[in-house]
Amino acid sequence: MSMSTSATQREELLSELENIVRAERQLAARRMDVIARALQAATHTNADAKVKTLSGPKTNAEISYRSLRAEVAAILRVTEFRADTELGLASSLTADYPDTLTALRDGEIDLQHAKVISKSGSVIHAAETMVPPVGADGITSPADALAAAVESARASEDLATEHRAIYERAVLEFAREETPNRLTPIAERIAEQWSVESIDERHHRERQHRRVIVNDREDGMADLVAYLPALEAHAIKHRLTDLAKSGQRQAKKAARARAAAGETALDTPQADTRTLDERRADALATLILRDAAGTPDTDEALLRNAGPVKTRVQITVRAEAIDAILAGTATGGSTTLGTRTVTELVGYGPISLTESLASIGEAKHWNVAVVRTCDGQVLGVDSYRVPAVMHRELATRDLHCRFPGCRAPVYYCDLDHTIPASEGGPTATNNLAFLCCGHHTMKHHGGWRVKQVEGGVLQWTTPSGRSLTDRPPNQLPELRATTTQSCTPKPKGRGQPRRQVRFESPAEEPF
């Protein structure tokens, strides 16, 4: 088969794949619509009528819902728990996010995007309404109190509907370009602007459920699952990764030393072939169960000499919150909807500002990023420590690998010259971007082409000629939902770019 024939066949197959994906998305939208209509039909008739059951009186709506859920589960060949999720998603898309369902029907997004939009938007809902007491604000009777509560509930629901529409419009801009995994933290940041309950309040309640459980598995194995605050969980993961990589480096160094000494295979102990995942797991077990009898050749010795914890957890907050922190008046951000300061754990999403204060206070250095308020583009970075401003500015701009869909953090990536230096490409911010090892290799040897344009936007071309655009992760995506400011230049002295601070705590070399 000639190269041209192979390329033609590849293009035909990929075009067919595109058609299949578009058809699957249309069918997914139809499926959501059908499930939602079935739900409405099942729960609409005589919804409030009571039915006596063995577990007590139930409404017709409850009985009808359970019956429908069981039948949907049977049709889909899934559990009733999974069917419940399907029913909830269908109801959410049709009632709360109709534009998202339309985008799915038009093939612009995938069902996974729709799930992210619906799940992240679940924090936007009507505020709880209390029945006012008789005698308060002109309430003269129980009937007046009930009427006031109903009116308040209606107004609250109308406001929630308005906020969901603002959120949906903003997040769909990103959904049409980003993969679901990249969309998740963006959607969460935007939704946080309109959540009735702040993330600090939700986190305070949820952290009371932190726990450690064991799920037994086959072949003498088990899952150890810890439900922790995200900041702690990511710090632990980075700590274990650092220990595992340190062990790998020491093992390679020891092997080279033995080879240089002329030791034979008979003299050399069996090679340590553990993967990084295996080493992480062993480091965790050793940290918790370690024995004082460890020898220099064991993980125990490595852990004893590991020194203080140096994680690479990164927290991004807006300058207003930093001013409050420095003044000692931080309380978790504004309570006004649409104006909240969102604190983000890079690589995860929004976290509690209150919970992040301790880590921020322990930070040995930090970067102040000057970003444009209208779109979050990084304009510059001032470092309070290391003078490698360019490297840090790019790390602040990119946050993760810039190959479409990849979220590998920048500290696991390499800086790549978009136009290779060997071809005259300059070492400048408009010709550099972070790529993980795998995608770095693919860029140079996999037939992919890339061009960098204004604002650090990368325009990728696939081997078959398709175009993909990867934009720098927006530092302030929630501003698209709350600001009307344009990015047109302003005369000097009019308006200031918004500052944003990234804390890298407390790693010596975060990138």
C-alpha positions as CSV (number, residue, x, y, z in Angstrom):
1,M,0.0,0.0,0.0
2,S,1.5,3.4,-1.0
3,M,1.9,6.2,1.4
4,S,-0.8,8.3,-0.4
5,T,-3.3,5.4,-0.3
6,S,-2.6,5.0,3.4
7,A,-3.2,8.7,4.0
8,T,-6.4,8.7,2.0
9,Q,-7.7,5.7,3.9
10,R,-6.8,7.3,7.2
11,E,-8.7,10.4,6.2
12,E,-11.8,8.5,5.1
13,L,-11.8,6.5,8.4
14,L,-11.4,9.6,10.5
15,S,-14.1,11.4,8.6
16,E,-16.4,8.4,9.2
17,L,-15.4,8.6,12.9
18,E,-16.4,12.3,13.0
19,N,-19.8,11.4,11.6
20,I,-20.3,8.6,14.1
21,V,-19.4,10.9,17.0
22,R,-21.9,13.5,15.7
23,A,-24.6,10.9,15.4
24,E,-23.8,9.6,18.9
25,R,-24.2,13.1,20.4
26,Q,-27.5,13.6,18.6
27,L,-28.7,10.2,20.0
28,A,-27.5,11.1,23.5
29,A,-29.5,14.4,23.3
30,R,-32.5,12.4,22.1
31,R,-32.0,9.9,24.9
32,M,-32.0,12.7,27.5
33,D,-35.1,14.2,26.0
34,V,-37.0,10.9,26.0
35,I,-36.0,10.1,29.6
36,A,-37.1,13.5,30.8
37,R,-40.4,13.3,29.1
38,A,-41.0,9.8,30.5
39,L,-40.2,11.2,34.0
40,Q,-42.6,14.1,33.5
41,A,-45.4,11.8,32.4
42,A,-44.8,9.3,35.2
43,T,-44.9,11.9,38.0
44,H,-47.4,14.4,36.7
45,T,-50.7,12.7,37.2
46,N,-52.2,12.8,40.8
47,A,-48.8,13.6,42.1
48,D,-49.9,14.6,45.6
49,A,-52.3,11.7,46.2
50,K,-51.2,9.4,49.0
51,V,-50.7,5.6,48.7
52,K,-50.3,3.3,51.7
53,T,-47.2,1.1,51.6
54,L,-45.4,-1.2,53.9
55,S,-42.9,1.5,54.7
56,G,-45.6,4.1,55.3
57,P,-47.6,6.5,53.1
58,K,-46.1,7.6,49.8
59,T,-47.3,10.0,47.2
60,N,-48.3,8.8,43.7
61,A,-45.3,10.7,42.4
62,E,-42.8,8.8,44.6
63,I,-44.3,5.4,43.6
64,S,-44.4,6.4,39.9
65,Y,-40.8,7.6,40.1
66,R,-39.5,4.4,41.7
67,S,-41.4,2.3,39.1
68,L,-40.0,4.3,36.2
69,R,-36.5,4.1,37.7
70,A,-36.7,0.3,37.9
71,E,-38.0,0.1,34.3
72,V,-35.3,2.5,33.0
73,A,-32.7,0.4,34.8
74,A,-34.0,-2.8,33.2
75,I,-34.0,-1.2,29.7
76,L,-30.4,0.2,30.1
77,R,-29.2,-3.0,31.8
78,V,-27.8,-0.9,34.7
79,T,-28.4,-0.6,38.5
80,E,-31.2,1.5,39.8
81,F,-28.6,3.8,41.2
82,R,-27.2,4.4,37.7
83,A,-30.7,4.8,36.4
84,D,-31.4,7.4,39.1
85,T,-28.3,9.4,37.8
86,E,-29.6,9.2,34.2
87,L,-33.0,10.5,35.3
88,G,-31.5,13.3,37.3
89,L,-29.2,14.4,34.4
90,A,-32.1,14.3,31.9
91,S,-34.3,16.4,34.2
92,S,-31.5,18.9,34.9
93,L,-30.6,19.4,31.2
94,T,-34.2,19.8,30.0
95,A,-35.3,22.1,32.9
96,D,-32.2,24.0,33.9
97,Y,-29.7,23.8,31.0
98,P,-31.7,23.8,27.7
99,D,-28.9,25.5,25.8
100,T,-26.5,22.7,26.8
101,L,-29.0,20.1,25.5
102,T,-29.2,22.1,22.3
103,A,-25.4,22.1,21.9
104,L,-25.4,18.4,22.5
105,R,-28.1,17.9,19.9
106,D,-26.1,20.0,17.4
107,G,-23.0,17.9,18.0
108,E,-21.0,20.8,19.5
109,I,-20.3,19.1,22.8
110,D,-20.3,15.6,24.2
111,L,-22.6,14.1,26.8
112,Q,-19.6,14.2,29.2
113,H,-19.5,18.0,28.8
114,A,-23.2,18.1,29.6
115,K,-22.6,16.1,32.8
116,V,-19.9,18.4,33.9
117,I,-22.1,21.5,33.3
118,S,-25.0,20.0,35.2
119,K,-22.9,18.7,38.1
120,S,-20.9,21.8,38.6
121,G,-24.0,24.0,38.3
122,S,-25.7,22.0,41.1
123,V,-24.5,24.6,43.6
124,I,-26.7,27.2,41.9
125,H,-30.2,26.8,43.3
126,A,-33.0,28.7,45.0
127,A,-32.2,29.8,48.6
128,E,-34.1,28.1,51.4
129,T,-37.3,30.0,52.2
130,M,-38.5,30.3,55.8
131,V,-42.1,31.0,56.7
132,P,-42.1,34.4,58.5
133,P,-43.7,34.5,61.9
134,V,-47.1,36.3,62.4
135,G,-46.5,39.9,63.3
136,A,-43.3,40.3,61.3
137,D,-43.3,42.9,58.5
138,G,-47.0,43.3,58.3
139,I,-47.7,39.5,58.5
140,T,-51.1,39.5,60.4
141,S,-52.2,35.9,59.9
142,P,-50.9,32.4,59.1
143,A,-52.3,32.8,55.6
144,D,-50.3,36.0,55.1
145,A,-47.2,34.2,56.3
146,L,-47.7,31.3,53.9
147,A,-48.4,33.6,51.0
148,A,-45.2,35.6,51.8
149,A,-43.2,32.4,51.9
150,V,-44.6,31.2,48.6
151,E,-43.8,34.6,47.0
152,S,-40.3,34.6,48.4
153,A,-39.7,31.0,47.2
154,R,-41.0,32.0,43.7
155,A,-38.6,35.1,43.6
156,S,-35.7,32.9,44.8
157,E,-36.3,30.3,42.1
158,D,-36.6,33.1,39.4
159,L,-33.2,34.5,40.6
160,A,-31.7,31.0,40.5
161,T,-33.0,30.5,37.0
162,E,-31.4,33.8,35.9
163,H,-28.0,32.8,37.5
164,R,-28.1,29.4,35.9
165,A,-28.6,31.0,32.5
166,I,-25.6,33.3,33.1
167,Y,-23.5,30.4,34.2
168,E,-24.6,28.2,31.3
169,R,-23.7,30.9,28.7
170,A,-20.3,31.4,30.2
171,V,-19.4,27.8,30.5
172,L,-20.6,26.7,27.1
173,E,-17.9,29.0,25.5
174,F,-15.3,26.8,27.1
175,A,-17.2,23.5,26.6
176,R,-17.1,23.9,22.8
177,E,-13.3,24.0,22.9
178,E,-12.2,22.1,26.0
179,T,-12.2,18.4,26.9
180,P,-14.5,17.4,29.8
181,N,-11.6,17.0,32.2
182,R,-10.3,20.5,31.5
183,L,-13.8,21.9,31.6
184,T,-14.5,20.7,35.1
185,P,-12.4,23.2,37.1
186,I,-13.5,26.0,34.8
187,A,-17.1,25.2,35.3
188,E,-16.7,24.9,39.0
189,R,-15.0,28.4,39.2
190,I,-17.8,30.0,37.2
191,A,-20.6,28.2,39.2
192,E,-19.0,29.3,42.4
193,Q,-19.9,32.9,41.6
194,W,-23.6,32.1,41.8
195,S,-23.7,29.4,44.5
196,V,-26.1,30.1,47.3
197,E,-23.8,28.5,49.8
198,S,-20.1,29.5,49.6
199,I,-17.4,26.9,49.2
200,D,-16.1,27.7,52.6
201,E,-19.5,26.8,54.1
202,R,-19.8,23.6,52.1
203,H,-16.2,22.6,52.9
204,H,-16.7,23.1,56.6
205,R,-19.7,20.8,56.5
206,E,-18.1,18.2,54.2
207,R,-14.8,17.9,56.0
208,Q,-16.6,16.5,58.9
209,H,-17.1,13.3,56.8
210,R,-13.3,12.8,56.2
211,R,-12.5,9.1,56.7
212,V,-10.2,6.2,55.7
213,I,-11.7,3.0,54.4
214,V,-10.4,-0.3,53.0
215,N,-12.1,-2.0,50.0
216,D,-11.0,-5.6,49.7
217,R,-9.9,-6.7,46.2
218,E,-8.9,-10.0,44.7
219,D,-5.5,-11.7,44.8
220,G,-4.6,-10.5,48.3
221,M,-4.9,-6.8,47.4
222,A,-7.1,-4.0,48.8
223,D,-7.8,-0.3,48.1
224,L,-6.9,2.1,50.9
225,V,-9.2,5.1,50.3
226,A,-8.8,8.4,52.2
227,Y,-11.4,11.1,52.0
228,L,-9.5,14.3,52.8
229,P,-9.5,18.0,52.0
230,A,-8.2,18.4,48.5
231,L,-5.3,20.5,49.5
232,E,-4.0,17.8,51.8
233,A,-4.7,15.0,49.4
234,H,-2.8,16.6,46.5
235,A,0.1,17.5,48.9
236,I,0.3,13.9,50.0
237,K,0.3,12.7,46.4
238,H,3.1,15.1,45.4
239,R,5.1,14.1,48.5
240,L,4.9,10.4,47.6
241,T,5.8,11.2,44.0
242,D,8.9,13.1,45.1
243,L,10.0,10.2,47.4
244,A,9.4,7.7,44.6
245,K,11.4,9.7,42.1
246,S,14.2,10.2,44.6
247,G,14.3,6.4,45.1
248,Q,14.6,5.9,41.3
249,R,17.4,8.4,41.1
250,Q,19.3,6.7,44.0
251,A,18.8,3.3,42.5
252,K,20.2,4.4,39.1
253,K,23.1,6.1,40.8
254,A,24.0,3.0,42.8
255,A,23.8,0.9,39.6
256,R,26.2,3.2,37.8
257,A,28.6,3.1,40.7
258,R,28.6,-0.7,40.7
259,A,29.2,-0.8,37.0
260,A,32.0,1.7,37.3
261,A,33.6,-0.5,40.0
262,G,33.6,-3.5,37.6
263,E,31.0,-5.6,39.5
264,T,29.6,-8.5,37.6
265,A,26.0,-9.6,37.4
266,L,26.8,-12.2,40.1
267,D,28.0,-9.5,42.4
268,T,25.1,-7.1,41.7
269,P,21.8,-7.5,43.7
270,Q,18.7,-8.0,41.7
271,A,17.7,-4.8,39.8
272,D,14.9,-2.7,41.3
273,T,12.3,-2.7,38.5
274,R,9.5,-1.1,40.5
275,T,7.4,1.4,38.5
276,L,6.7,4.9,39.8
277,D,3.2,3.8,41.0
278,E,4.7,0.9,42.9
279,R,7.3,3.1,44.5
280,R,4.6,5.6,45.6
281,A,2.5,2.8,47.1
282,D,5.6,1.4,48.9
283,A,6.5,4.9,50.2
284,L,3.0,5.4,51.6
285,A,3.2,2.0,53.4
286,T,6.7,2.7,54.7
287,L,5.8,6.2,56.0
288,I,2.9,4.8,58.0
289,L,4.3,1.4,59.1
290,R,8.0,2.1,59.1
291,D,10.3,0.2,61.4
292,A,13.3,1.7,63.1
293,A,15.3,-1.3,61.9
294,G,15.5,0.0,58.3
295,T,18.8,-0.5,56.5
296,P,20.6,1.9,54.1
297,D,19.3,-0.1,51.1
298,T,15.6,0.1,51.9
299,D,12.9,2.7,51.4
300,E,13.1,3.3,55.1
301,A,16.5,4.8,54.9
302,L,15.4,7.0,52.0
303,L,12.5,8.3,54.1
304,R,14.6,8.9,57.1
305,N,16.9,11.1,55.1
306,A,14.2,12.8,53.0
307,G,14.2,16.0,55.0
308,P,11.2,18.3,55.5
309,V,8.1,18.0,53.3
310,K,8.5,20.0,50.1
311,T,5.3,19.8,48.1
312,R,4.5,21.5,44.8
313,V,0.9,22.2,45.5
314,Q,-0.1,25.5,43.9
315,I,-2.9,27.8,45.0
316,T,-4.2,30.6,42.9
317,V,-6.2,33.5,44.4
318,R,-7.2,37.0,43.5
319,A,-5.4,40.0,44.9
320,E,-8.4,41.2,47.0
321,A,-8.1,38.0,49.0
322,I,-4.4,38.5,49.5
323,D,-5.0,42.0,50.8
324,A,-7.4,40.6,53.3
325,I,-4.9,37.9,54.3
326,L,-2.2,40.4,54.9
327,A,-4.5,42.6,56.9
328,G,-5.7,39.7,59.0
329,T,-9.3,40.2,57.9
330,A,-9.9,37.3,55.5
331,T,-13.2,35.6,56.1
332,G,-13.5,33.4,53.1
333,G,-14.4,35.9,50.5
334,S,-17.4,38.0,49.5
335,T,-20.9,36.7,50.2
336,T,-22.3,38.7,47.3
337,L,-23.3,36.5,44.4
338,G,-21.2,37.2,41.3
339,T,-18.4,38.9,43.2
340,R,-16.9,36.1,45.2
341,T,-13.1,35.6,45.3
342,V,-12.5,32.0,44.1
343,T,-9.4,30.3,45.5
344,E,-8.2,27.5,43.2
345,L,-6.0,24.5,43.8
346,V,-4.3,24.2,40.5
347,G,-5.0,20.9,38.9
348,Y,-8.1,20.4,41.0
349,G,-10.5,23.4,41.1
350,P,-12.0,25.7,43.7
351,I,-11.1,25.2,47.4
352,S,-12.0,26.9,50.7
353,L,-10.0,30.1,51.1
354,T,-10.1,29.6,54.9
355,E,-8.5,26.1,54.5
356,S,-5.8,27.5,52.3
357,L,-4.6,30.2,54.6
358,A,-2.3,27.9,56.6
359,S,-0.5,26.8,53.5
360,I,-0.3,30.3,52.2
361,G,1.2,31.5,55.5
362,E,3.9,28.8,55.2
363,A,4.8,29.7,51.6
364,K,8.5,30.4,51.3
365,H,7.9,32.4,48.1
366,W,5.2,33.3,45.7
367,N,4.5,34.8,42.3
368,V,2.3,37.8,41.6
369,A,0.8,37.5,38.2
370,V,-0.6,40.6,36.5
371,V,-3.6,39.5,34.4
372,R,-6.1,41.3,32.2
373,T,-9.4,41.4,33.9
374,C,-11.5,40.9,30.7
375,D,-10.0,37.5,29.8
376,G,-7.4,36.5,32.4
377,Q,-4.5,36.7,30.0
378,V,-1.2,36.8,31.9
379,L,0.6,40.1,31.2
380,G,3.6,39.5,33.4
381,V,4.9,37.9,36.6
382,D,6.9,39.4,39.4
383,S,8.8,36.9,41.4
384,Y,9.8,37.4,45.1
385,R,12.6,34.9,44.9
386,V,14.1,33.3,41.8
387,P,15.0,35.6,38.9
388,A,13.9,33.1,36.2
389,V,11.0,35.4,35.3
390,M,10.4,34.0,31.9
391,H,10.1,30.4,33.1
392,R,7.7,31.4,35.9
393,E,5.6,33.6,33.6
394,L,5.1,30.7,31.2
395,A,4.3,28.4,34.1
396,T,1.7,30.9,35.3
397,R,0.2,31.2,31.9
398,D,0.1,27.5,31.0
399,L,-0.4,25.7,34.3
400,H,-0.4,22.3,32.4
401,C,0.7,20.6,29.2
402,R,-0.6,22.6,26.2
403,F,-1.4,19.6,24.0
404,P,-5.2,19.6,23.5
405,G,-6.9,17.8,26.3
406,C,-3.9,17.1,28.5
407,R,-3.7,18.4,32.1
408,A,-0.3,17.2,33.2
409,P,1.0,20.0,35.6
410,V,3.8,22.1,34.3
411,Y,6.2,20.7,36.9
412,Y,6.0,17.4,35.1
413,C,6.5,19.1,31.7
414,D,9.3,20.5,29.5
415,L,9.4,23.9,28.0
416,D,9.3,23.4,24.2
417,H,10.2,25.9,21.5
418,T,7.2,26.1,19.2
419,I,9.6,26.9,16.3
420,P,12.6,24.8,17.2
421,A,15.8,26.7,18.2
422,S,17.6,24.7,15.5
423,E,15.4,26.4,12.9
424,G,15.9,29.9,14.3
425,G,13.1,29.9,16.8
426,P,13.7,32.5,19.6
427,T,13.8,31.7,23.3
428,A,10.9,34.0,24.0
429,T,7.5,33.8,25.7
430,N,5.7,33.9,22.3
431,N,7.7,30.8,21.1
432,L,7.6,28.7,24.3
433,A,5.0,26.4,25.8
434,F,5.0,23.6,28.3
435,L,4.5,20.0,26.9
436,C,4.6,16.8,28.9
437,C,7.1,14.2,27.9
438,G,4.7,12.1,25.8
439,H,3.2,15.0,23.9
440,H,6.7,16.6,23.5
441,T,7.8,13.5,21.7
442,M,4.7,13.3,19.6
443,K,5.1,16.9,18.5
444,H,8.5,16.3,17.1
445,H,8.0,12.7,15.8
446,G,4.3,12.0,15.5
447,G,3.4,14.2,12.5
448,W,1.7,16.9,14.5
449,R,2.3,20.6,13.7
450,V,1.8,23.6,15.9
451,K,1.8,27.4,15.5
452,Q,1.7,29.9,18.4
453,V,-0.3,33.1,17.9
454,E,-1.1,36.1,20.1
455,G,-1.9,35.5,23.7
456,G,-0.1,32.1,23.9
457,V,-2.8,30.4,21.8
458,L,-1.5,27.2,20.2
459,Q,-3.0,26.2,16.8
460,W,-2.4,22.5,16.4
461,T,-2.7,20.6,13.1
462,T,-3.2,16.8,13.3
463,P,-1.4,14.4,10.9
464,S,-4.7,14.2,8.9
465,G,-4.9,18.0,8.6
466,R,-7.5,18.8,11.2
467,S,-7.2,22.0,13.2
468,L,-7.3,22.1,17.0
469,T,-7.0,25.2,19.1
470,D,-5.5,25.2,22.6
471,R,-5.9,28.3,24.6
472,P,-4.0,29.0,27.9
473,P,-6.1,28.0,30.8
474,N,-8.1,31.1,31.7
475,Q,-6.9,32.4,35.1
476,L,-10.2,34.0,35.8
477,P,-12.9,32.2,33.8
478,E,-15.6,33.4,36.2
479,L,-15.1,36.9,34.9
480,R,-16.7,36.0,31.6
481,A,-19.9,35.5,33.5
482,T,-19.7,38.8,35.4
483,T,-17.9,41.4,33.5
484,T,-18.7,43.4,30.3
485,Q,-15.2,45.0,30.1
486,S,-13.6,44.6,26.8
487,C,-9.9,44.1,26.1
488,T,-9.5,47.2,24.1
489,P,-6.5,49.3,25.1
490,K,-7.1,52.1,27.6
491,P,-5.3,55.4,28.0
492,K,-2.5,55.4,30.5
493,G,-3.7,55.9,34.1
494,R,-7.2,54.6,33.4
495,G,-7.9,51.2,35.1
496,Q,-5.5,48.7,36.5
497,P,-5.0,45.1,35.5
498,R,-6.2,42.7,38.2
499,R,-3.4,41.1,40.2
500,Q,-3.5,37.4,40.9
501,V,-1.2,35.5,43.2
502,R,-0.1,32.0,43.0
503,F,1.4,30.5,46.1
504,E,3.8,27.6,45.7
505,S,4.1,26.2,49.2
506,P,6.7,25.3,50.3
507,A,8.7,23.7,47.5
508,E,12.2,25.0,46.9
509,E,12.0,24.6,43.2
510,P,8.3,24.4,42.2
511,F,8.9,24.1,38.5
